[in-house]
Structures are given as C-alpha cells and as structure tokens.
C-alpha cells in the first residue's frame, strides 16, 4: 500500500491531539447516524442537519473510519482533515499551525532521471 504524504500528516495531527488529551470516543456512534462535533463535549447525535451545522457534522461511518485511520478511503481522509482542523483550531486560538512549512523538510526530494 502506498502511504500518501497527507496520510502521514493526518497521523501526525491525530497523535498531536492525543498528546493534548483529545480522544475521539466513537464507540457509541452508529454508522448511519450524523454527529455534531463540540470541541469541549465530543460528539452528539443530530436529528436535523442544517446548512449552518454541516461543517461541524460527520457521519458515524466517517468517525469510525478516522479512528481506524482508514485514510485510503477519500471520504475518510476528507473527514479526518476537517475534524483535525476543528479540534486544533480550539487549541491554537485562531493562530495558524503552519504545518506545511514544518512538514516540507520531511518530503522526499525528487531527483531528475
């Protein structure tokens, strides 16, 4: 299996959040339900999804995929990026993370053939 650069950064973000005390508890999530993310309270089921809530909501399937690190699935990778941004935004207080700059040093350099 090919590991994408974005997969490595997602694992890094997840590890960083765990070090900060975040645990994404999804054991009570059902795959067909929709859940809203609250940075201080975790996930709660949503009975009616509005346009305003969509950026804060995830399907149970997406959440279980993020925790299982199923980043080979594009919908899980997108959900993970969104979730990591929401969780880190709270910790950073609006300051930029600048992870691209940090991770540039870890990218393999391409050599011309």
Order of alpha helices (4+ residues) and beta strands (2+ residues): alpha-beta-beta-beta-alpha-alpha-alpha
